[in-house]
Amino acid sequence: MTTESRSRPDTPTLAEDLLLLLFQPRSGTIAGENTLFYVLGGAVLADLALGEHLSTAGPGQVRSVADHPPTDGLLRPAWTYLAEKPRGVQTVLAAIGPTLREPLLERLIGRGDVDQERRKVLGLFPTIALREGTTGRRAHLLADVRQVLVDGRQPSTRVAALAALLSASGTLPQFDREIPWTSAVISRARAFEQGDWGATATAEAVTRTMTAALINSATAVITAASRG
């Protein structure tokens, strides 16, 4: 077991949840690899916003809240980067996103949400394949997102962020067996991307609004990247 897996916090980050959802058990692959680092970077920013570690700094820019760093070591580098000076969302995603996949996957494996299986290609070449773990957490997360997008249930802020990021990744059509790719689902998913998360408790309003705005900005970057 590595140092990272030993020191992982009890509560998974939003980026861990997102990567777990993007993992496709039938193929053992991660959906949306072409824009994955943008999507995971967006999840890290959303997590920082939910923890009130970020504040806005003008149109399209964010900065760290001074003297309020996150305790999670995976989120800390992004907070430190934004403590230097305010930066645009696109700049932040490009800076923090490329290094996230491996440590996030390591955490999922360490938690037992994803397992590794040693195989041989053509009976000769050793390789490591990924398969779903035994915790059942992916199914639980998928059920939460389904209730929001298919059943129209009012989400928690965290599930709203997760649904928005999953939609922004452009991979929702690949979930058609669990989340039917209907016009109603498409409409709800796009509303979440744009920050329309419905009513919420007053105490959460500011944090929720900022998180939604961050994801909206990240979505624009992800969409542009996927079309480039």
C-alpha positions, 0 to 999 in steps of 0.5 A: 500500500502506498503513502497516498492510499494510507493517508487518503481521507475517509470522505472521497473527493468529488473528483474521486466520485466522478472518476468512479462514475466514468469508469466503465465496468464492462470494458474496464476503461475510463469514459471521456479520456480525451478531455478527462483532465479538464473534467477532473480539474473541474471537480477539484475546483468544485470541491474547493468551492464546496469547502469554501476554500475559493472565492471569485476574483472578477469575471471568470477568475478565482483565487484561494481564500487566505489561511483556509487551505483544504486538509485533503492532500489531493486538493491542496496543490490547486489551492496553493496554485491559486494562492499565488494570484487570481487565475482564470478557470481555463488556466487552472484546469490546464495546470492542475488537471493533467496530474490527477488521473493516477492519484485518483485511480490509486485512491479508488483502488485503495478503497476497493471501489476498483480492482486490478487484475493481472492478465496476459495479452495474447497469452504472453504479455503481462498487463493490468486490467481494471474491474469494478470493486466490491464496495458497491459505491459506483452503483450508489453514485449512479443511482443518485445521479439517475434520480436527479436526471431521470426522476427529477429529484431535488439534489444535494449540492454535491450530487448536483455538482456531480451530475453537472460535471458528468454531463459536461464530460460528454459521456452521458450517452454511454450511460444509456442503459442506466440513465436513458438518453432521452430529451428530458434527461438531455434538457435536465443535464444541460440545465445543471451544466449551466448552473440551474440547480433549483432551490436550496437552503439559504445557508448553502446558497452562496456556496452552491451558486459559486460552485455552479458558476465554476462548473459552468465556466469549466463546462465551456472549457471542456466543450471547446476542448472536445470540439478542438 
